[in-house]
Amino acid sequence: MRYFVIIVAFILFGNNAVAQHNFNGHIDNERWQNEVYLSVIEDYRALEGIDDEQIITKVMTDADGFFQFTGNQLDIEQKIYKLHVDNCTAFNQGTNHFEGHCTDSKDILFIAKSKDTIIFPLSFDAQMFCDIISNNPQTAAFIKIDSLKEEMKFAYSEFRSKANRKLNNRKWFKTLQNFGENLNEPLAELYIYSFLSDRGNQFHKYYLEDLKDNSYYIELLERLQNRYPNSTYTKQYEAELNSDKFIVSPTKETSTFNWTYIIIVLLTASVILNIWFFLSVKKKKVKQHTQAKKQLTKQEQNVLNFLLEDNTNKDIADALFVSVSTVKTHVNNVYRKLNVNSRDELKSLFNN
């Protein structure tokens, strides 16, 4: 700690021109392994646990427990980051990280961007971090929120009855919501929103009721869109908000309209397709008949017409003034050219 004052003065005032982040601090090497991890949180619902895919880098502490992260890997836009240490064994560490947990670990969530300088000093009572020194006023927003949540837990311990818990829910719901809005940082508001809207949280039922007529949620979306228009946080929040609004909205507002128009569209499409299919088949048959008759001689076409009218060979011979044997020859030629074997097949070909 003897270099602490020098580090603060140099980093905060003499090194701001360098377009790199600089995160440093101390941990207790006797309490934790000497590896410190830096992760980026892209999903504000996935703040707990350890996600191997989110880890940006890790550093080793020195003999005094000092660690430092420097470089230009961070985004120029504010994002949620995490520092964590753990006591997973070297053999099982990869597995534990992949499964997203370690039974003995400590982490801190904070807001930062590419040029930020942050110092995380050593603290007491087995806690990893305490006061944060940063050139970014929003860095410690999550820590402020966590402190307020600790006050809330203490207040709940004094209330035992169902009625008092209900009043407490309403009070702290609004307290947390207003506190986040006053921080003037939408990412901090998302941290509170994820807590209050969590389906496993006692506030979730109250959140759904509040969502029906409170403009706060739309206003938060607008703040996110203005500050972080292309952020994954904004897109995630918008999707969740639309989904939850659909849940709390009366079904009558949408179901009648949608189904009526869908049925009308489907019936209209069905009629149009049936008419088109009928006309297509008819056109195809006419074309087939025309092509088939072109294969026949004029006399064979005459014989075909008589056959389709159910005339006998003798009737055809009398009508055409030819012998019955000649009619038979013409009939056989018609069958062969049209690829049929009987009068029934011939009638089926043309009459259907």
The 8 nearest C-alpha neighbors of each residue, nearest first, counted from 0:
[[1, 3, 2, 63, 4, 25, 65, 120],
 [2, 0, 3, 4, 5, 6, 63, 7],
 [1, 3, 5, 0, 4, 6, 7, 8],
 [2, 4, 6, 0, 5, 1, 7, 8],
 [3, 5, 7, 6, 2, 8, 1, 0],
 [6, 4, 8, 2, 3, 7, 9, 1],
 [5, 7, 3, 9, 4, 8, 10, 2],
 [8, 6, 4, 10, 5, 9, 11, 3],
 [9, 7, 5, 6, 11, 10, 12, 4],
 [8, 10, 13, 6, 7, 12, 11, 5],
 [11, 9, 14, 7, 8, 12, 13, 6],
 [10, 12, 8, 7, 9, 13, 14, 15],
 [13, 11, 9, 10, 8, 14, 15, 7],
 [14, 12, 9, 10, 15, 11, 8, 16],
 [13, 15, 10, 16, 17, 12, 9, 11],
 [16, 14, 17, 13, 12, 11, 10, 18],
 [15, 17, 14, 18, 13, 114, 19, 12],
 [16, 18, 15, 19, 14, 114, 20, 13],
 [19, 17, 114, 16, 20, 113, 71, 15],
 [20, 18, 114, 71, 70, 17, 113, 21],
 [19, 21, 114, 115, 113, 69, 116, 70],
 [20, 22, 69, 116, 68, 117, 115, 23],
 [23, 21, 117, 68, 67, 116, 118, 69],
 [24, 22, 67, 118, 66, 119, 68, 117],
 [23, 25, 119, 120, 118, 66, 65, 67],
 [26, 24, 65, 64, 121, 120, 66, 119],
 [25, 27, 64, 121, 28, 127, 65, 24],
 [26, 28, 30, 29, 64, 31, 25, 121],
 [29, 27, 31, 30, 64, 33, 26, 32],
 [28, 30, 27, 31, 32, 26, 64, 33],
 [29, 31, 27, 28, 32, 125, 26, 86],
 [32, 30, 28, 29, 86, 27, 85, 33],
 [31, 33, 34, 86, 28, 85, 30, 84],
 [32, 34, 60, 59, 28, 31, 35, 64],
 [33, 35, 59, 32, 58, 60, 84, 57],
 [36, 34, 84, 57, 58, 83, 59, 33],
 [37, 35, 57, 83, 82, 56, 84, 38],
 [36, 38, 82, 56, 55, 81, 54, 57],
 [39, 37, 54, 55, 81, 53, 80, 36],
 [38, 40, 80, 53, 79, 41, 81, 54],
 [41, 39, 79, 80, 42, 53, 38, 43],
 [40, 42, 39, 43, 231, 232, 79, 78],
 [43, 41, 44, 45, 40, 232, 46, 231],
 [42, 44, 45, 46, 41, 40, 190, 232],
 [43, 45, 42, 46, 193, 47, 190, 197],
 [46, 44, 42, 43, 47, 40, 48, 41],
 [47, 45, 44, 43, 48, 40, 42, 108],
 [48, 46, 45, 49, 44, 99, 100, 50],
 [47, 49, 100, 99, 50, 46, 101, 45],
 [48, 50, 99, 96, 100, 51, 47, 101],
 [49, 51, 99, 52, 53, 96, 97, 48],
 [50, 52, 97, 96, 53, 54, 49, 99],
 [51, 53, 50, 54, 97, 55, 38, 49],
 [52, 54, 38, 39, 50, 51, 55, 40],
 [55, 53, 38, 51, 52, 56, 37, 39],
 [56, 54, 38, 37, 53, 39, 57, 36],
 [57, 55, 37, 54, 36, 58, 38, 68],
 [56, 58, 36, 35, 37, 34, 59, 55],
 [59, 57, 35, 34, 60, 66, 36, 56],
 [58, 60, 34, 33, 35, 66, 61, 57],
 [59, 61, 66, 64, 65, 33, 34, 58],
 [62, 60, 64, 65, 63, 59, 66, 33],
 [61, 63, 64, 60, 65, 28, 33, 59],
 [64, 62, 61, 65, 28, 60, 25, 27],
 [63, 65, 60, 26, 25, 61, 28, 62],
 [64, 66, 25, 60, 61, 63, 24, 26],
 [67, 65, 60, 23, 24, 25, 59, 64],
 [66, 68, 23, 22, 69, 24, 65, 21],
 [69, 67, 22, 21, 23, 70, 66, 58],
 [70, 68, 21, 20, 67, 22, 19, 71],
 [71, 69, 19, 20, 72, 68, 21, 73],
 [70, 72, 19, 73, 20, 113, 69, 18],
 [73, 71, 70, 74, 113, 55, 20, 19],
 [74, 72, 113, 71, 112, 75, 20, 70],
 [73, 75, 76, 113, 112, 72, 77, 78],
 [74, 76, 113, 112, 73, 77, 114, 78],
 [77, 75, 74, 112, 78, 113, 227, 111],
 [76, 78, 112, 111, 110, 75, 74, 79],
 [79, 77, 110, 111, 76, 80, 112, 39],
 [78, 80, 110, 40, 109, 39, 111, 108],
 [81, 79, 39, 109, 40, 38, 108, 110],
 [80, 82, 108, 38, 107, 37, 109, 39],
 [83, 81, 37, 107, 106, 36, 38, 108],
 [82, 84, 106, 36, 105, 35, 81, 107],
 [83, 85, 35, 105, 104, 106, 34, 36],
 [86, 84, 104, 103, 87, 31, 105, 32],
 [85, 87, 103, 32, 31, 88, 104, 84],
 [86, 88, 92, 85, 101, 91, 89, 103],
 [89, 87, 90, 91, 92, 86, 85, 32],
 [88, 90, 92, 91, 87, 93, 86, 32],
 [89, 91, 88, 92, 93, 87, 94, 95],
 [92, 90, 94, 88, 89, 93, 95, 87],
 [91, 93, 87, 95, 89, 94, 88, 90],
 [94, 92, 96, 95, 91, 97, 90, 89],
 [95, 93, 97, 91, 92, 96, 98, 90],
 [94, 96, 92, 98, 97, 93, 100, 101],
 [97, 95, 99, 93, 49, 51, 98, 94],
 [96, 98, 94, 99, 51, 95, 93, 50],
 [99, 97, 95, 96, 100, 94, 50, 49],
 [98, 100, 49, 96, 48, 50, 97, 95],
 [101, 99, 48, 49, 95, 98, 96, 102],
 [100, 102, 103, 95, 104, 87, 85, 96],
 [101, 103, 104, 100, 87, 86, 85, 95],
 [104, 102, 101, 86, 85, 87, 105, 84],
 [105, 103, 85, 84, 101, 102, 86, 106],
 [104, 106, 84, 83, 85, 127, 107, 103],
 [107, 105, 83, 82, 84, 81, 108, 104],
 [106, 108, 82, 81, 83, 109, 105, 128],
 [109, 107, 81, 80, 141, 82, 106, 79],
 [108, 110, 138, 80, 79, 139, 141, 81],
 [109, 111, 138, 79, 78, 80, 137, 77],
 [112, 110, 77, 78, 138, 115, 109, 79],
 [113, 111, 77, 75, 76, 115, 74, 114],
 [112, 114, 73, 75, 20, 74, 115, 19],
 [115, 113, 20, 19, 18, 112, 116, 75],
 [116, 114, 20, 112, 113, 111, 134, 135],
 [115, 117, 21, 133, 20, 22, 134, 11],
 [118, 116, 133, 22, 132, 21, 115, 23],
 [117, 119, 23, 132, 24, 131, 22, 120],
 [118, 120, 24, 131, 128, 23, 117, 121],
 [121, 119, 24, 25, 128, 118, 129, 122],
 [120, 122, 25, 128, 26, 127, 119, 129],
 [121, 123, 129, 128, 126, 127, 120, 124],
 [122, 124, 125, 126, 121, 127, 129, 128],
 [125, 123, 126, 122, 127, 128, 121, 129],
 [126, 124, 123, 127, 122, 30, 27, 128],
 [127, 125, 124, 123, 128, 122, 129, 105],
 [126, 128, 122, 26, 125, 121, 105, 129],
 [129, 127, 122, 121, 126, 119, 120, 130],
 [128, 130, 122, 131, 120, 121, 119, 127],
 [131, 129, 120, 132, 128, 119, 122, 121],
 [130, 132, 119, 118, 133, 129, 139, 120],
 [133, 131, 118, 117, 130, 119, 134, 7],
 [134, 132, 117, 135, 116, 131, 118, 136],
 [133, 135, 116, 115, 136, 11, 117, 132],
 [134, 136, 133, 137, 138, 115, 111, 116],
 [137, 135, 138, 134, 133, 139, 140, 132],
 [138, 136, 140, 135, 139, 110, 184, 111],
 [137, 139, 110, 109, 135, 136, 140, 111],
 [138, 140, 142, 141, 137, 109, 143, 131],
 [141, 139, 143, 137, 142, 138, 187, 144],
 [142, 140, 144, 143, 139, 109, 145, 187],
 [141, 143, 145, 139, 144, 140, 146, 108],
 [144, 142, 146, 140, 141, 145, 139, 147],
 [143, 145, 141, 147, 146, 142, 148, 140],
 [144, 146, 148, 142, 147, 143, 141, 149],
 [147, 145, 149, 143, 144, 148, 142, 150],
 [148, 146, 150, 144, 149, 145, 151, 143],
 [147, 149, 151, 145, 150, 146, 144, 152],
 [148, 150, 146, 152, 151, 147, 145, 153],
 [151, 149, 147, 153, 148, 152, 154, 146],
 [150, 152, 148, 154, 149, 153, 155, 147],
 [153, 151, 149, 155, 154, 150, 148, 156],
 [152, 154, 150, 156, 151, 155, 149, 157],
 [155, 153, 151, 156, 152, 157, 150, 158],
 [156, 154, 152, 158, 157, 153, 151, 167],
 [155, 157, 153, 154, 158, 152, 159, 151],
 [156, 158, 155, 154, 159, 153, 152, 163],
 [159, 157, 155, 156, 163, 160, 164, 154],
 [158, 160, 157, 161, 163, 164, 156, 155],
 [161, 159, 163, 162, 158, 164, 165, 157],
 [160, 162, 164, 163, 165, 159, 158, 166],
 [163, 161, 165, 160, 164, 166, 159, 167],
 [162, 164, 166, 160, 165, 161, 158, 167],
 [163, 165, 167, 161, 166, 162, 168, 158],
 [164, 166, 168, 162, 163, 167, 161, 169],
 [167, 165, 163, 169, 168, 164, 170, 162],
 [166, 168, 164, 170, 165, 169, 171, 163],
 [169, 167, 165, 166, 171, 170, 172, 164],
 [168, 170, 172, 166, 167, 171, 173, 165],
 [169, 171, 167, 168, 172, 173, 174, 166],
 [172, 170, 174, 173, 168, 169, 175, 167],
 [171, 173, 169, 175, 174, 170, 168, 176],
 [172, 174, 176, 171, 175, 170, 177, 169],
 [175, 173, 171, 177, 176, 172, 178, 170],
 [174, 176, 178, 173, 172, 177, 171, 179],
 [175, 177, 173, 179, 178, 174, 172, 180],
 [178, 176, 180, 174, 179, 175, 173, 181],
 [177, 179, 175, 181, 176, 180, 174, 182],
 [180, 178, 188, 182, 176, 177, 181, 187],
 [179, 181, 177, 182, 178, 183, 188, 176],
 [180, 182, 178, 183, 179, 177, 184, 176],
 [181, 183, 179, 180, 184, 178, 187, 140],
 [184, 182, 181, 180, 185, 179, 187, 188],
 [183, 185, 187, 182, 186, 188, 137, 180],
 [186, 184, 188, 187, 223, 189, 222, 183],
 [187, 185, 189, 188, 184, 190, 79, 78],
 [186, 188, 190, 189, 185, 184, 179, 140],
 [189, 187, 179, 185, 191, 190, 186, 192],
 [190, 188, 192, 186, 191, 187, 193, 185],
 [189, 191, 187, 188, 193, 192, 186, 194],
 [190, 192, 194, 188, 189, 193, 195, 187],
 [193, 191, 189, 195, 194, 190, 196, 188],
 [194, 192, 190, 196, 191, 195, 197, 189],
 [193, 195, 191, 192, 197, 196, 190, 200],
 [194, 196, 192, 202, 197, 193, 203, 191],
 [197, 195, 203, 193, 194, 192, 206, 198],
 [196, 198, 200, 199, 194, 195, 193, 203],
 [199, 197, 200, 203, 196, 201, 204, 202],
 [198, 200, 197, 201, 203, 196, 202, 194],
 [199, 201, 197, 202, 198, 203, 195, 196],
 [200, 202, 203, 199, 204, 168, 198, 205],
 [203, 201, 200, 205, 195, 204, 206, 168],
 [204, 202, 206, 196, 205, 198, 200, 201],
 [205, 203, 207, 206, 202, 208, 201, 198],
 [204, 206, 208, 202, 203, 207, 209, 169],
 [205, 207, 203, 209, 204, 208, 196, 210],
 [208, 206, 210, 204, 209, 205, 203, 247],
 [209, 207, 205, 210, 206, 211, 204, 247],
 [208, 210, 206, 207, 211, 213, 205, 212],
 [209, 211, 207, 208, 213, 212, 206, 244],
 [212, 210, 209, 208, 213, 247, 207, 244],
 [211, 213, 210, 209, 214, 208, 215, 216],
 [214, 212, 215, 210, 209, 211, 216, 217],
 [213, 215, 217, 216, 218, 212, 210, 211],
 [214, 216, 218, 213, 217, 219, 210, 220],
 [217, 215, 219, 218, 214, 220, 213, 210],
 [218, 216, 220, 219, 214, 215, 221, 213],
 [217, 219, 221, 215, 220, 216, 222, 214],
 [220, 218, 222, 216, 221, 217, 215, 223],
 [219, 221, 217, 223, 218, 222, 224, 216],
 [220, 222, 218, 224, 219, 223, 225, 217],
 [223, 221, 219, 225, 220, 224, 226, 218],
 [224, 222, 220, 226, 227, 221, 225, 233],
 [223, 225, 228, 221, 227, 222, 226, 220],
 [224, 226, 222, 223, 228, 227, 221, 220],
 [225, 227, 223, 224, 222, 228, 185, 221],
 [226, 228, 223, 230, 224, 229, 225, 233],
 [229, 227, 224, 230, 225, 226, 223, 233],
 [230, 228, 227, 231, 233, 234, 224, 232],
 [229, 231, 232, 227, 233, 228, 234, 224],
 [230, 232, 234, 233, 235, 229, 41, 42],
 [231, 233, 235, 230, 234, 236, 42, 43],
 [234, 232, 236, 230, 231, 235, 223, 237],
 [235, 233, 231, 237, 236, 232, 238, 230],
 [236, 234, 232, 238, 233, 237, 231, 239],
 [235, 237, 239, 233, 238, 234, 240, 232],
 [236, 238, 240, 234, 239, 235, 233, 241],
 [239, 237, 235, 241, 236, 240, 234, 242],
 [240, 238, 242, 236, 241, 237, 243, 235],
 [239, 241, 237, 243, 242, 238, 236, 244],
 [242, 240, 244, 238, 239, 243, 237, 245],
 [241, 243, 239, 245, 240, 244, 238, 246],
 [242, 244, 246, 240, 245, 241, 239, 247],
 [245, 243, 241, 247, 246, 242, 248, 240],
 [244, 246, 242, 248, 243, 247, 241, 249],
 [247, 245, 243, 244, 248, 242, 249, 207],
 [246, 248, 244, 245, 243, 207, 249, 211],
 [247, 249, 245, 246, 244, 250, 211, 252],
 [250, 248, 251, 252, 247, 253, 246, 245],
 [249, 251, 252, 253, 254, 248, 245, 255],
 [252, 250, 254, 253, 249, 255, 256, 248],
 [253, 251, 250, 249, 254, 255, 256, 248],
 [252, 254, 251, 256, 250, 255, 257, 249],
 [253, 255, 257, 251, 256, 250, 258, 252],
 [256, 254, 258, 257, 253, 259, 251, 252],
 [255, 257, 259, 254, 253, 258, 260, 252],
 [256, 258, 254, 260, 255, 259, 261, 253],
 [259, 257, 261, 260, 255, 256, 262, 254],
 [260, 258, 262, 261, 256, 257, 255, 263],
 [259, 261, 263, 262, 258, 257, 264, 256],
 [260, 262, 258, 264, 259, 263, 257, 265],
 [263, 261, 265, 259, 260, 264, 258, 266],
 [264, 262, 260, 266, 265, 261, 267, 259],
 [263, 265, 261, 267, 262, 266, 268, 260],
 [264, 266, 262, 268, 263, 267, 269, 261],
 [267, 265, 269, 263, 268, 264, 262, 270],
 [268, 266, 264, 270, 269, 265, 263, 271],
 [267, 269, 265, 271, 266, 270, 264, 272],
 [268, 270, 266, 272, 267, 271, 265, 273],
 [271, 269, 273, 267, 272, 268, 274, 266],
 [270, 272, 268, 274, 269, 273, 275, 267],
 [271, 273, 275, 269, 270, 274, 276, 268],
 [274, 272, 276, 270, 275, 271, 277, 269],
 [275, 273, 277, 271, 276, 272, 278, 270],
 [274, 276, 272, 278, 273, 277, 279, 271],
 [275, 277, 273, 279, 274, 278, 272, 280],
 [278, 276, 274, 280, 279, 275, 273, 281],
 [279, 277, 281, 275, 280, 276, 282, 274],
 [278, 280, 276, 282, 281, 277, 275, 283],
 [281, 279, 283, 277, 282, 278, 276, 284],
 [280, 282, 278, 284, 283, 279, 277, 285],
 [283, 281, 279, 285, 280, 284, 278, 286],
 [282, 284, 280, 286, 281, 285, 279, 287],
 [285, 283, 287, 281, 286, 282, 288, 280],
 [286, 284, 288, 282, 287, 283, 289, 281],
 [285, 287, 283, 289, 284, 288, 290, 282],
 [286, 288, 284, 290, 285, 289, 291, 283],
 [289, 287, 291, 285, 290, 286, 284, 292],
 [288, 290, 286, 292, 291, 287, 285, 293],
 [291, 289, 287, 293, 288, 292, 286, 294],
 [290, 292, 288, 289, 293, 294, 287, 337],
 [293, 291, 294, 289, 295, 290, 288, 300],
 [294, 292, 290, 295, 291, 289, 296, 288],
 [293, 295, 292, 291, 336, 296, 290, 337],
 [296, 294, 292, 293, 299, 300, 297, 333],
 [295, 297, 299, 298, 300, 294, 293, 292],
 [296, 298, 300, 299, 301, 295, 302, 292],
 [297, 299, 301, 300, 296, 302, 329, 295],
 [300, 298, 302, 296, 301, 297, 295, 329],
 [301, 299, 303, 297, 298, 302, 295, 296],
 [302, 300, 298, 304, 299, 303, 297, 305],
 [301, 303, 299, 305, 300, 304, 306, 298],
 [304, 302, 300, 306, 301, 305, 299, 307],
 [303, 305, 307, 301, 306, 302, 300, 308],
 [304, 306, 308, 302, 307, 303, 310, 301],
 [307, 305, 303, 309, 308, 304, 310, 302],
 [306, 308, 304, 305, 309, 346, 303, 345],
 [307, 309, 305, 306, 310, 304, 303, 346],
 [310, 308, 306, 307, 311, 305, 342, 304],
 [311, 309, 305, 306, 308, 314, 315, 312],
 [312, 310, 314, 313, 315, 309, 306, 305],
 [311, 313, 315, 314, 316, 323, 326, 310],
 [312, 314, 316, 311, 315, 323, 317, 310],
 [315, 313, 311, 317, 312, 316, 310, 318],
 [314, 316, 318, 312, 313, 317, 319, 311],
 [317, 315, 321, 313, 319, 323, 314, 318],
 [318, 316, 320, 314, 315, 319, 313, 321],
 [317, 319, 315, 316, 320, 314, 321, 313],
 [320, 318, 316, 321, 317, 315, 301, 302],
 [321, 319, 317, 318, 316, 322, 315, 323],
 [322, 320, 316, 319, 325, 317, 323, 326],
 [321, 323, 325, 324, 316, 326, 320, 317],
 [322, 324, 326, 316, 325, 313, 312, 327],
 [325, 323, 327, 326, 322, 328, 321, 316],
 [326, 324, 328, 322, 327, 323, 329, 321],
 [325, 327, 323, 329, 328, 324, 316, 330],
 [328, 326, 330, 324, 325, 329, 331, 323],
 [327, 329, 325, 331, 326, 330, 332, 324],
 [330, 328, 326, 332, 327, 331, 299, 333],
 [329, 331, 327, 333, 332, 328, 326, 334],
 [330, 332, 334, 328, 333, 329, 335, 327],
 [333, 331, 329, 335, 330, 334, 336, 328],
 [332, 334, 330, 336, 331, 335, 337, 329],
 [335, 333, 339, 331, 337, 332, 336, 338],
 [336, 334, 338, 332, 333, 337, 331, 339],
 [337, 335, 333, 338, 334, 332, 294, 295],
 [336, 338, 334, 335, 339, 333, 291, 345],
 [339, 337, 335, 336, 334, 340, 333, 345],
 [340, 338, 334, 337, 344, 341, 345, 335],
 [341, 339, 334, 344, 338, 342, 335, 345],
 [342, 340, 344, 343, 339, 345, 334, 346],
 [341, 343, 345, 344, 346, 306, 340, 307],
 [344, 342, 346, 345, 341, 347, 340, 348],
 [345, 343, 347, 341, 342, 346, 339, 348],
 [344, 346, 342, 348, 343, 347, 339, 341],
 [347, 345, 343, 349, 348, 350, 344, 307],
 [346, 348, 344, 345, 350, 349, 351, 343],
 [349, 347, 345, 346, 350, 344, 351, 288],
 [350, 348, 346, 347, 351, 345, 288, 284],
 [349, 351, 347, 346, 348, 307, 345, 284],
 [350, 347, 349, 348, 346, 284, 281, 345]]
